[in-house]
Amino acid sequence: MRTSTVYLARNVVNAPELKARIIARSRARSDAPDIAAWLQNHFYRYLVGNLNAPADAVQAITTTAALQQRYAAGAPAWALALLARKTGPETAPAAPALWWIDPDHDSVLALERQLLEFLQSRKGTSLEGKLARINCPQALERWAQEHQAFEAQQLAGWRQHQPHAVQMVWQGSQGAFVELLPSSGVLREEMAYESQMMRHCLGQFANRHQLTGGYGEHYAECCEQGRMRIFSYRTGQAQPRITINAWLQADGRLRIDQIKGKQNRPPVDRYRADVIAFLNQLNTSDDTPDDALGMRLLRTSGAQPGWHAVENLHSEAEQLQLWQRQPRLLPHLQHTSPLVQWLAAAHDCSLLAGQHLPPALAYTLEQAGKAPPRMQAHPRPEAQR
């Protein structure tokens, strides 16, 4: 089915909160005025009318009880009135009257980053200063078309590795991380080489001969201005395997932005231990990007701050952090705390499949008819004696 190229309509009960969060994130990033205005207009309208995302991101509100549960301090009167009309005795079943959208859901944030990449790469093109002429569905379609074209352009303007453009910063067990040096004079050549080998957009320049414009311009400028650092994990004869970029924060720490394997896929598992070890060599912020979660990694800030594999998270505080960010990774935990298990049971008991559960929780789920597959309860104290 072709994606709609116009904005659709939905009654989103928390629409003001959606716009407020878009504005807050834009200000925190110091977006250019035209980009900030575009996001507040087009991205906001796309979220309200067109966003198709997991059920925990876009939820239908069909009853007044469900609405009031989200608004403990009092649901909006217009929303209550709308539900009352929809659920009247003479009203035939119809599409949901109200919707609620999580403004900070991973799918919303990932879409926003994708659009930011597209918008920022328009500098130097015919759309510079004219972003209002393209709507959100059109921007997403162009982004997809441009990325599909990258693979077809790999052999055009092929670039060779520039040894002076990189400096080794950490040696791992199977490869080494190097940093791309903006002071080398051949940064853009090395970025183009990285993209050719990795098939992603880091070094995809609109002008492949002069290495200017396009997605590559965005990353090159940020690196040349000292706002971004770019690392590449390489094996053998300078073969790129993983690309990491990070933003330099005001406090001197690095905020990891993306961790990409070939064709923007998660890096293969055999390099995972080296990635964790390298990230722990850097002075990073507490932020965990979606790419790290996709590798089953989490940056924790508890008793043992640092980057950890999900299966090695043992403290309750760390597991709660994982629960808040990415509950679908809970099955990878080896020993889940009782509190996290109760929270998971209230959200989606399938996340507890195969886990040992406290007797009280196991009994509660059995009585509710929601026991997860292969549920195992901890032995009762009587049985232990």
ZAVO-517937 format. One record per residue (C-alpha): residue in three letters; x, y, z. Coordinates in Angstrom, 3 decimals. Example, Ala and Ser with C-alpha at 12.3 -4.5 7.8 and 13.67 -1.06 7.14 Angstrom:
// residues 2
 residu       c1       c2       c3
    ALA   12.300   -4.500    7.800
    SER   13.670   -1.060    7.140
***
This chain:
// residues 385
 residu       c1       c2       c3
    MET    0.000    0.000    0.000
    ARG    1.382    3.413   -0.979
    THR    1.941    5.780    1.906
    SER   -0.388    8.790    1.892
    THR    1.279   11.973    0.645
    VAL   -1.174   14.197    2.527
    TYR   -1.822   14.688    6.220
    LEU   -4.681   12.649    7.629
    ALA   -6.876   13.550   10.603
    ARG   -7.136   11.971   14.040
    ASN   -8.387   13.233   17.385
    VAL   -5.190   12.984   19.443
    VAL   -5.982   13.849   23.031
    ASN   -2.398   14.812   23.944
    ALA   -1.641   16.799   20.764
    PRO   -0.465   19.877   22.756
    GLU    2.051   17.720   24.612
    LEU    3.312   16.303   21.289
    LYS    4.031   19.774   19.941
    ALA    5.608   20.909   23.222
    ARG    8.054   17.973   23.204
    ILE    8.992   18.606   19.547
    ILE    9.729   22.255   20.403
    ALA   11.700   21.329   23.539
    ARG   13.918   18.831   21.704
    SER   14.472   21.293   18.853
    ARG   15.585   24.002   21.274
    ALA   17.879   21.591   23.110
    ARG   19.587   20.754   19.791
    SER   19.715   24.441   18.732
    ASP   18.081   23.577   15.407
    ALA   18.238   26.179   12.647
    PRO   15.075   28.345   12.597
    ASP   13.755   26.897    9.323
    ILE   14.281   23.321   10.530
    ALA   12.653   24.071   13.901
    ALA    9.656   25.625   12.137
    TRP    9.369   22.666    9.765
    LEU    9.353   20.166   12.631
    GLN    6.767   22.133   14.602
    ASN    4.510   22.217   11.547
    HIS    5.057   19.189    9.324
    PHE    6.476   16.619   11.754
    TYR    3.786   17.486   14.301
    ARG    0.990   17.108   11.722
    TYR    2.443   13.811   10.542
    LEU    2.522   12.409   14.085
    VAL   -1.071   13.469   14.742
    GLY   -2.548   12.175   11.494
    ASN   -0.244    9.656    9.837
    LEU    2.060    7.968   12.342
    ASN    1.820    4.195   12.111
    ALA    3.755    2.761   15.058
    PRO    3.592   -0.042   17.675
    ALA    0.567   -0.165   19.946
    ASP    2.484    1.240   22.914
    ALA    3.307    4.331   20.833
    VAL   -0.104    4.974   19.264
    GLN   -2.971    3.850   21.473
    ALA   -6.669    3.984   20.738
    ILE   -8.792    5.465   23.545
    THR  -12.223    3.870   23.317
    THR  -13.697    4.364   26.792
    THR  -13.946    7.154   29.299
    ALA  -12.262    4.879   31.858
    ALA   -9.214    4.488   29.618
    LEU   -9.095    8.252   29.083
    GLN   -9.390    9.065   32.779
    GLN   -6.649    6.540   33.572
    ARG   -4.246    8.665   31.494
    TYR   -5.420   11.930   33.098
    ALA   -5.502   11.457   36.850
    ALA   -5.834   15.224   37.311
    GLY   -8.856   15.389   35.031
    ALA   -9.355   14.465   31.399
    PRO  -10.093   17.235   28.859
    ALA  -13.794   17.998   28.728
    TRP  -13.912   17.949   24.919
    ALA  -12.459   14.451   24.880
    LEU  -14.961   13.150   27.436
    ALA  -17.805   14.676   25.435
    LEU  -16.545   13.078   22.226
    LEU  -16.369    9.635   23.831
    ALA  -19.834   10.070   25.297
    ARG  -21.270   10.732   21.827
    LYS  -19.405    7.786   20.308
    THR  -20.578    5.332   22.945
    GLY  -24.238    6.292   23.031
    PRO  -26.882    3.524   22.848
    GLU  -27.802    4.375   19.259
    THR  -24.260    4.705   17.962
    ALA  -23.039    1.944   15.671
    PRO  -19.521    0.577   16.208
    ALA  -16.979    2.737   14.418
    ALA  -13.327    3.607   14.348
    PRO  -11.799    4.762   17.661
    ALA  -12.840    8.277   18.549
    LEU   -9.631    9.258   20.357
    TRP   -5.933    8.468   20.179
    TRP   -2.989    8.961   22.525
    ILE    0.584    9.147   21.141
    ASP    3.721    8.725   23.266
    PRO    5.812   11.817   22.379
    ASP    9.056   10.185   23.554
    HIS    8.572    6.692   22.155
    ASP   11.615    5.169   20.440
    SER    9.772    5.023   17.108
    VAL    8.897    8.744   17.331
    LEU   12.473    9.712   18.213
    ALA   13.925    7.518   15.455
    LEU   11.614    9.121   12.889
    GLU   12.606   12.580   14.114
    ARG   16.317   11.750   13.716
    GLN   15.690   10.450   10.199
    LEU   13.921   13.670    9.237
    LEU   16.646   15.792   10.837
    GLU   19.242   14.018    8.729
    PHE   17.191   14.755    5.613
    LEU   16.526   18.400    6.505
    GLN   20.114   19.184    7.455
    SER   21.401   17.615    4.239
    ARG   19.359   20.093    2.144
    LYS   21.966   22.785    2.762
    GLY   23.408   23.817   -0.587
    THR   20.491   22.348   -2.553
    SER   17.498   23.946   -4.258
    LEU   15.490   23.302   -1.075
    GLU   17.757   25.367    1.161
    GLY   15.565   28.056    2.688
    LYS   12.480   26.536    1.077
    LEU   11.761   23.585    3.335
    ALA    8.120   24.603    3.746
    ARG    7.535   23.488    0.156
    ILE    7.924   19.822    1.078
    ASN    5.685   18.020    3.553
    CYS    6.617   15.166    5.873
    PRO    5.395   12.231    3.687
    GLN    7.312   13.695    0.743
    ALA   10.453   14.131    2.853
    LEU   10.299   10.522    4.032
    GLU    9.777    9.278    0.471
    ARG   12.770   11.292   -0.764
    TRP   14.911    9.986    2.104
    ALA   14.038    6.401    1.157
    GLN   14.712    7.003   -2.544
    GLU   18.062    8.643   -1.854
    HIS   19.205    5.824    0.407
    GLN   18.147    3.223   -2.159
    ALA   20.222    5.074   -4.728
    PHE   23.336    4.971   -2.540
    GLU   23.972    1.302   -3.237
    ALA   23.647    1.839   -7.004
    GLN   26.214    4.640   -6.783
    GLN   28.871    2.708   -4.870
    LEU   31.111    2.117   -7.860
    ALA   30.829    5.704   -9.131
    GLY   33.623    7.946   -7.842
    TRP   35.268    5.136   -5.838
    ARG   37.622    6.464   -3.151
    GLN   40.725    4.811   -1.743
    HIS   41.639    4.578    1.946
    GLN   43.696    7.566    3.117
    PRO   46.058    6.326    5.876
    HIS   46.842    9.876    7.052
    ALA   43.143   10.569    7.593
    VAL   42.856    8.230   10.577
    GLN   44.525    7.643   13.908
    MET   44.231    4.435   15.904
    VAL   42.625    5.116   19.274
    TRP   41.962    1.626   20.640
    GLN   43.066   -1.919   19.795
    GLY   40.487   -4.658   20.242
    SER   40.628   -8.438   20.057
    GLN   39.528   -8.691   16.419
    GLY   40.119   -5.198   15.075
    ALA   40.962   -1.636   16.011
    PHE   38.994    1.561   16.364
    VAL   40.405    4.519   14.454
    GLU   39.244    8.132   14.546
    LEU   38.718   10.135   11.365
    LEU   40.826   13.290   11.678
    PRO   39.373   16.624   10.493
    SER   42.875   18.142   10.575
    SER   44.243   15.623    8.056
    GLY   43.083   17.528    4.987
    VAL   41.570   14.344    3.545
    LEU   38.714   13.820    5.992
    ARG   36.063   13.864    3.260
    GLU   37.959   11.349    1.120
    GLU   38.086    8.966    4.079
    MET   34.407    9.546    4.850
    ALA   33.572    8.657    1.239
    TYR   35.703    5.518    1.553
    GLU   33.906    4.588    4.788
    SER   30.506    4.953    3.120
    GLN   31.533    2.983    0.040
    MET   32.645    0.070    2.172
    MET   29.782    0.299    4.672
    ARG   26.971    1.351    2.290
    HIS   25.567    4.047    4.519
    CYS   25.171    7.819    4.183
    LEU   28.024    9.152    6.352
    GLY   30.167   10.073    3.323
    GLN   27.525   10.267    0.610
    PHE   28.139   13.683   -0.960
    ALA   25.843   15.224   -3.554
    ASN   28.928   16.125   -5.633
    ARG   31.013   12.947   -5.557
    HIS   33.964   14.597   -7.282
    GLN   34.265   17.706   -5.104
    LEU   32.906   15.899   -2.021
    THR   30.389   18.584   -1.133
    GLY   26.676   18.719   -0.375
    GLY   24.249   15.994    0.585
    TYR   24.358   13.853    3.705
    GLY   28.151   13.832    3.713
    GLU   28.245   17.629    3.998
    HIS   26.278   17.512    7.228
    TYR   28.610   15.012    8.901
    ALA   31.788   16.563    7.459
    GLU   30.896   20.065    8.650
    CYS   30.037   18.862   12.140
    CYS   33.350   16.998   12.346
    GLU   35.394   19.857   10.868
    GLN   33.828   22.296   13.341
    GLY   34.759   20.080   16.285
    ARG   31.165   19.307   17.241
    MET   31.259   15.644   16.226
    ARG   33.802   12.823   16.382
    ILE   33.702    9.852   14.004
    PHE   35.174    6.437   14.813
    SER   35.550    3.398   12.568
    TYR   36.181   -0.182   13.685
    ARG   38.429   -1.844   11.120
    THR   39.888   -5.260   10.514
    GLY   42.436   -6.655    8.079
    GLN   43.494   -4.204    5.379
    ALA   41.661   -1.182    6.802
    GLN   38.292   -2.841    6.225
    PRO   35.535   -0.837    7.987
    ARG   33.114   -2.975    9.977
    ILE   31.408   -0.493   12.333
    THR   30.928    3.287   12.224
    ILE   30.296    5.283   15.409
    ASN   29.644    9.005   15.568
    ALA   29.341   11.043   18.769
    TRP   28.478   14.642   19.647
    LEU   30.805   16.643   21.866
    GLN   28.820   18.035   24.809
    ALA   29.400   21.296   26.683
    ASP   30.801   19.358   29.671
    GLY   33.410   17.640   27.464
    ARG   31.670   14.279   27.398
    LEU   30.632   12.502   24.226
    ARG   27.004   11.636   23.480
    ILE   27.010    8.518   21.336
    ASP   24.684    9.121   18.401
    GLN   24.863    6.161   15.995
    ILE   26.529    2.742   15.948
    LYS   26.134    1.321   12.452
    GLY   27.147   -1.937   10.835
    LYS   27.041   -2.450    7.096
    GLN   23.956   -1.049    5.338
    ASN   22.872    0.596    8.626
    ARG   22.303   -2.800   10.229
    PRO   23.369   -3.548   13.820
    PRO   27.016   -4.640   13.995
    VAL   27.536   -8.402   13.992
    ASP   27.674  -10.029   17.421
    ARG   31.294  -11.178   17.144
    TYR   32.412   -7.529   17.431
    ARG   30.081   -6.748   20.324
    ALA   32.637   -7.248   23.123
    ASP   35.074   -4.884   21.393
    VAL   32.358   -2.250   21.000
    ILE   31.536   -2.411   24.726
    ALA   35.196   -2.192   25.703
    PHE   35.817    0.746   23.359
    LEU   32.779    2.710   24.549
    ASN   33.998    2.265   28.116
    GLN   37.315    3.871   27.112
    LEU   35.472    7.045   26.133
    ASN   34.129    9.720   28.454
    THR   30.499    9.365   27.411
    SER   27.214   10.769   28.675
    ASP   24.516    8.557   30.173
    ASP   22.477    8.548   26.953
    THR   21.848    5.202   25.238
    PRO   21.020    5.539   21.517
    ASP   18.616    3.202   19.763
    ASP   21.515    1.610   17.873
    ALA   23.086    0.518   21.169
    LEU   19.780   -0.940   22.352
    GLY   19.586   -2.772   19.028
    MET   22.910   -4.407   19.985
    ARG   21.504   -5.220   23.439
    LEU   23.758   -2.622   25.116
    LEU   22.835   -0.086   27.798
    ARG   24.706    2.864   29.306
    THR   24.021    2.719   33.037
    SER   24.613    5.359   35.684
    GLY   24.236    3.354   38.882
    ALA   26.806    1.790   41.180
    GLN   28.850    0.605   38.189
    PRO   28.386    3.297   35.537
    GLY   29.366    2.418   32.010
    TRP   28.343    0.386   28.979
    HIS   27.076   -3.129   29.651
    ALA   25.578   -6.027   27.756
    VAL   21.914   -6.414   28.706
    GLU   22.433   -9.972   29.903
    ASN   24.972   -8.667   32.457
    LEU   22.595   -6.193   34.124
    HIS   22.061   -7.468   37.661
    SER   21.110   -4.502   39.844
    GLU   17.458   -3.555   40.122
    ALA   18.225    0.074   39.211
    GLU   19.894   -0.985   35.958
    GLN   17.057   -3.346   35.095
    LEU   14.512   -0.592   35.770
    GLN   16.442    1.640   33.386
    LEU   16.196   -1.083   30.743
    TRP   12.485   -1.541   31.482
    GLN   11.847    2.164   30.958
    ARG   13.816    2.362   27.694
    GLN   13.336   -0.989   25.977
    PRO   11.065   -3.523   27.718
    ARG   11.318   -5.947   24.793
    LEU   14.918   -6.669   25.858
    LEU   13.843   -8.007   29.268
    PRO   13.897  -11.661   28.087
    HIS   17.679  -11.293   27.645
    LEU   18.193  -10.672   31.379
    GLN   19.581  -13.675   33.213
    HIS   18.173  -12.816   36.643
    THR   15.290  -10.352   36.590
    SER   14.418   -8.592   39.850
    PRO   10.928   -9.262   41.314
    LEU    9.943   -5.581   40.976
    VAL   10.789   -5.550   37.261
    GLN    8.913   -8.849   36.824
    TRP    5.779   -7.363   38.391
    LEU    6.050   -4.298   36.158
    ALA    6.518   -6.483   33.092
    ALA    3.541   -8.647   34.056
    ALA    1.318   -5.578   34.217
    HIS    2.510   -4.457   30.776
    ASP    2.938   -7.670   28.770
    CYS    3.349  -10.994   30.538
    SER    4.893  -12.565   27.408
    LEU    8.081  -10.678   28.371
    LEU    8.416  -13.141   31.268
    ALA    8.424  -16.272   29.103
    GLY   10.777  -18.897   30.485
    GLN   11.705  -16.902   33.592
    HIS   11.597  -18.082   37.192
    LEU    8.851  -16.089   38.871
    PRO    8.145  -15.447   42.556
    PRO    5.304  -17.726   43.747
    ALA    2.947  -14.790   44.390
    LEU    3.401  -13.442   40.861
    ALA    3.103  -16.878   39.282
    TYR   -0.113  -17.538   41.229
    THR   -1.547  -14.138   40.279
    LEU   -0.888  -14.707   36.579
    GLU   -2.304  -18.224   36.678
    GLN   -5.492  -16.987   38.340
    ALA   -5.800  -14.241   35.731
    GLY   -5.253  -16.724   32.918
    LYS   -2.180  -14.801   31.740
    ALA    0.625  -17.186   32.580
    PRO    3.486  -16.705   30.073
    PRO    4.784  -19.725   28.119
    ARG    7.040  -22.083   30.098
    MET    6.490  -20.058   33.277
    GLN    8.534  -21.354   36.183
    ALA    7.854  -20.275   39.735
    HIS   10.551  -20.033   42.379
    PRO   10.229  -22.864   44.922
    ARG    8.075  -21.997   47.906
    PRO    9.888  -21.745   51.249
    GLU    8.192  -24.998   52.388
    ALA    9.621  -26.895   49.430
    GLN   13.107  -25.510   50.123
    ARG   12.978  -26.898   53.640
***
